[in-house]
Structures are given as C-alpha cells and as structure tokens.
Amino acid sequence: MGKHIQETPLTQEEQKFAEENIELIKLYLNIRKLSVDEWYDVVVFRYLLSVKRWFCTPELHQYKFKTIAFTAMQSAVWNEMQKMNRRIKTISLDEEIPGTDGITYLEGITYKNLNYIGYMGLEREEINIKYNVQLPERKSNYVGRKSDETIAIEGFLLGKMKNMCFEYDTDEEAKKKLSVVQANRRKNKHQKVYDVYRVKNCIYVVRLADAKKK
C-alpha cells in the first residue's frame, strides 16, 4: 500500500488540496526553527505523501490534516538528521584538537602517513630568510621530513645569530610551514634551545637565553 501510494501521482483534487495547505510546510519548519532554504526539499515529498494518504485512507480523518502532515515531515527530518550523523565529517588539518591546548590535527600525522594525505607545503619553495630582525608581538597559536626551514634552522643553531625569520607569500602558507618547524623542534627536543611562532606571513625563530649559557 505504502509503495503504491508513493508511485501514484496526485489527482487534480489532491493537487488542489496540497496547494491550499502548502503553508503547513513553512509553518512546521518555522516551529522547528529549521531553514526553509535548507529543509524544504527534505520535507516536501513527505508532505505530498501525507496528502495522498489523506485521500486514500479515510480513517485518518479522525485527526486534523495538520497533525498528519506534521508527523510525516517530522519523520523526514529525523531520517535526514540520522543520515547526516552517519556521514564522515570533513575537518581541516590546521584545526586545533579539542582539549589539547593548541595542538592541531596535522601535528598528529606521522611521517608514514604523509603520502596518504597529499600533504602540501613540503616542496622546496623559495623563502626569504632574515636574521636579527625586530620581533613583533607574539600571537600564541608538527610531521617530520627535512624541509628548507629545518635545514636553515640547523645552520642557524650552529652560528651566533639571535633570531631568524622565514617570510612567505601568504599567511596560509606560513601557517602550514609553522607545523613543520614545530614538529622538527619537538623531535630534536629543542624546546629549550629556540622558540618559534608565526605572525601573519612570517615565522620567527628566536634563540633562547638559557641555550646561550650552555
């Protein structure tokens, strides 16, 4: 019966009835505080099906049509929400992992898995390196593979410069590179040797005072 009803087009009488009560769709979505633009297509089929059932099943007339329509649309919304909960959610690798004090998802990726994520930003790009720059105010904000930045920092640590700066074309590029630099710093246990942070499109590496004394 249910499948037969779904496959049967509305009669002229049913179409007229559906048009006369079409505002029930917006009324239901407003009551549920659901966007009409996003949810109209989700519930309209169930609404039309409830019209078909209203004419095919006279015993439903003991209830108000509004009740039948609302029940049908509620079922459609519930089913759609269940589908949404089962879908794989896409996240940015640059997003912070909740409850980890600033650690990003990218920092949790191992070297072995880099080939599977199409990791961008490790190619050899030209960068502008400066030493002993005036440090801007720090804004608080990891994957191993030797990058240009890693090689440059290794050379920096062998010298006597106080700080260095990597300058990139965009803020986004600097943000991605920061994860690489931070990863190398942790891997080599250099947390007490130098500090590193990003401001806009620049990454700053600062030799720590404690490291000089050693």
Solvent accessible surface area in square Angstrom, and as a share of the most:
residue,aa,sasa,rsa
1,M,169,0.75
2,G,43,0.42
3,K,148,0.63
4,H,123,0.55
5,I,9,0.05
6,Q,95,0.42
7,E,123,0.55
8,T,49,0.29
9,P,109,0.68
10,L,39,0.19
11,T,73,0.43
12,Q,158,0.70
13,E,117,0.52
14,E,9,0.04
15,Q,85,0.38
16,K,129,0.54
17,F,42,0.18
18,A,5,0.04
19,E,126,0.56
20,E,115,0.52
21,N,38,0.19
22,I,59,0.30
23,E,113,0.50
24,L,23,0.12
25,I,0,0.00
26,K,93,0.39
27,L,73,0.36
28,Y,8,0.03
29,L,0,0.00
30,N,95,0.48
31,I,100,0.51
32,R,80,0.29
33,K,181,0.77
34,L,26,0.13
35,S,50,0.32
36,V,45,0.26
37,D,138,0.71
38,E,128,0.57
39,W,23,0.08
40,Y,64,0.24
41,D,117,0.60
42,V,41,0.23
43,V,0,0.00
44,V,35,0.20
45,F,103,0.43
46,R,63,0.23
47,Y,0,0.00
48,L,60,0.30
49,L,30,0.15
50,S,0,0.00
51,V,0,0.00
52,K,7,0.03
53,R,89,0.33
54,W,34,0.12
55,F,66,0.28
56,C,63,0.38
57,T,30,0.17
58,P,88,0.55
59,E,110,0.50
60,L,24,0.12
61,H,95,0.43
62,Q,137,0.61
63,Y,111,0.42
64,K,155,0.66
65,F,17,0.07
66,K,88,0.37
67,T,69,0.40
68,I,17,0.09
69,A,0,0.00
70,F,36,0.15
71,T,89,0.52
72,A,16,0.13
73,M,0,0.00
74,Q,74,0.33
75,S,44,0.29
76,A,8,0.06
77,V,1,0.00
78,W,143,0.50
79,N,52,0.26
80,E,36,0.16
81,M,66,0.30
82,Q,57,0.25
83,K,97,0.41
84,M,87,0.39
85,N,103,0.53
86,R,171,0.63
87,R,132,0.48
88,I,170,0.86
89,K,147,0.62
90,T,135,0.79
91,I,83,0.42
92,S,51,0.33
93,L,54,0.27
94,D,28,0.15
95,E,84,0.37
96,E,97,0.44
97,I,49,0.25
98,P,111,0.70
99,G,89,0.85
100,T,42,0.25
101,D,150,0.78
102,G,21,0.20
103,I,60,0.31
104,T,13,0.08
105,Y,65,0.25
106,L,3,0.02
107,E,24,0.11
108,G,58,0.56
109,I,26,0.13
110,T,75,0.43
111,Y,133,0.51
112,K,158,0.67
113,N,65,0.33
114,L,4,0.02
115,N,123,0.63
116,Y,173,0.66
117,I,64,0.32
118,G,57,0.55
119,Y,31,0.12
120,M,101,0.45
121,G,9,0.09
122,L,25,0.12
123,E,95,0.43
124,R,152,0.55
125,E,52,0.23
126,E,179,0.80
127,I,38,0.19
128,N,76,0.39
129,I,60,0.30
130,K,86,0.36
131,Y,97,0.37
132,N,86,0.44
133,V,34,0.19
134,Q,171,0.76
135,L,71,0.35
136,P,46,0.29
137,E,154,0.69
138,R,107,0.39
139,K,131,0.56
140,S,103,0.66
141,N,80,0.41
142,Y,32,0.12
143,V,9,0.05
144,G,20,0.19
145,R,110,0.40
146,K,115,0.49
147,S,4,0.03
148,D,41,0.21
149,E,2,0.01
150,T,4,0.02
151,I,85,0.43
152,A,19,0.15
153,I,2,0.01
154,E,71,0.32
155,G,43,0.41
156,F,5,0.02
157,L,38,0.19
158,L,162,0.81
159,G,35,0.34
160,K,194,0.82
161,M,83,0.37
162,K,125,0.53
163,N,13,0.07
164,M,0,0.00
165,C,4,0.02
166,F,0,0.00
167,E,53,0.24
168,Y,9,0.03
169,D,132,0.68
170,T,72,0.42
171,D,72,0.37
172,E,86,0.39
173,E,37,0.17
174,A,0,0.00
175,K,65,0.28
176,K,45,0.19
177,K,6,0.02
178,L,5,0.02
179,S,8,0.05
180,V,2,0.01
181,V,1,0.00
182,Q,31,0.14
183,A,2,0.01
184,N,18,0.09
185,R,39,0.14
186,R,90,0.33
187,K,146,0.62
188,N,66,0.34
189,K,169,0.72
190,H,45,0.20
191,Q,79,0.35
192,K,147,0.62
193,V,43,0.25
194,Y,0,0.00
195,D,32,0.17
196,V,2,0.01
197,Y,16,0.06
198,R,48,0.17
199,V,21,0.12
200,K,136,0.58
201,N,39,0.20
202,C,18,0.11
203,I,0,0.00
204,Y,23,0.09
205,V,0,0.00
206,V,29,0.17
207,R,33,0.12
208,L,52,0.26
209,A,68,0.53
210,D,87,0.45
211,A,21,0.16
212,K,110,0.47
213,K,170,0.72
214,K,186,0.79
